[in-house]
Amino acid sequence: MSTTTIRIPADLKARVAAAAERAGTTAHSFILEAIAEKAQQVERRADFHAVADKRYSKLVTSGETIPWEKMRSYLESRIAEKPGARPSAKKRTS
């Protein structure tokens, strides 16, 4: 394991120490967990954007979409646990 030095303001250091104590852990472990959570958050957001970009590219290439009214109706049926056929994508008509 490598070592990294960070400088944090005294008030933040006190907050971290207090939060770590409440969580029943050390300040060191608390900071490591916070860094890991932030890294995971950024990675998940990047994955989300990659999927969105891929889907948008497919939409632009194919020109096929599902009108919001049909998709909303379908999603409301799913929420209500009612059976319903998934609407199919069709070429947009401008």
C-alpha positions in Angstrom: 0.0 0.0 0.0 1.4 3.4 -0.9 1.3 6.6 1.2 -0.3 9.8 0.1 -0.2 13.0 2.1 -3.1 15.4 2.0 -3.5 18.7 3.7 -6.9 19.4 5.2 -8.2 22.4 7.1 -8.3 21.9 10.9 -12.1 22.3 11.0 -12.5 19.5 8.4 -10.1 17.3 10.3 -12.1 17.7 13.4 -15.4 16.9 11.6 -13.8 13.8 10.1 -12.5 12.7 13.5 -16.0 13.2 15.1 -17.8 11.5 12.3 -15.3 8.5 12.4 -15.9 8.2 16.1 -19.6 8.2 15.7 -19.2 5.5 13.0 -17.0 3.5 15.3 -14.0 3.6 13.1 -10.7 5.5 12.8 -10.3 8.7 10.9 -7.9 6.9 8.5 -10.5 4.2 7.7 -13.2 6.9 7.4 -11.2 8.9 4.9 -10.3 5.8 2.9 -14.0 4.8 2.7 -15.0 8.3 1.7 -12.4 8.3 -1.1 -13.5 4.8 -2.3 -17.2 6.0 -2.3 -16.3 9.1 -4.3 -14.3 7.1 -6.9 -17.1 4.6 -7.3 -19.6 7.5 -7.8 -17.5 9.0 -10.5 -17.0 5.6 -12.2 -20.7 4.8 -12.1 -21.5 8.2 -13.6 -19.0 7.6 -16.4 -20.6 4.2 -17.1 -24.1 5.9 -17.1 -22.9 8.5 -19.6 -21.3 5.8 -21.8 -24.6 3.8 -21.9 -26.5 7.0 -22.6 -24.1 8.0 -25.4 -24.3 4.6 -27.0 -28.2 4.6 -26.9 -28.3 8.1 -28.3 -25.9 7.2 -31.1 -28.2 4.2 -31.9 -31.2 6.5 -31.9 -29.6 8.9 -34.3 -28.3 6.2 -36.6 -31.6 4.2 -36.8 -33.9 7.2 -36.5 -36.3 4.9 -34.5 -37.9 6.1 -31.3 -40.9 5.4 -29.2 -43.4 8.3 -28.7 -43.4 9.4 -25.0 -47.1 8.9 -24.7 -46.9 5.2 -25.6 -43.8 4.6 -23.4 -45.4 6.4 -20.5 -48.5 4.3 -20.7 -46.4 1.2 -20.9 -44.3 2.2 -17.9 -47.4 3.1 -15.9 -48.8 -0.4 -16.7 -45.5 -2.0 -15.5 -45.6 0.0 -12.2 -49.2 -1.2 -11.7 -48.0 -4.7 -12.5 -50.5 -5.0 -15.3 -49.6 -7.0 -18.4 -48.9 -5.1 -21.5 -46.9 -5.4 -24.7 -43.7 -3.3 -24.9 -44.1 -0.6 -27.6 -41.9 -1.0 -30.6 -39.6 1.6 -31.9 -40.5 3.2 -35.3 -38.9 5.7 -37.6 -39.6 9.3 -36.5 -41.9 11.3 -38.7 -40.9 15.0 -38.3 
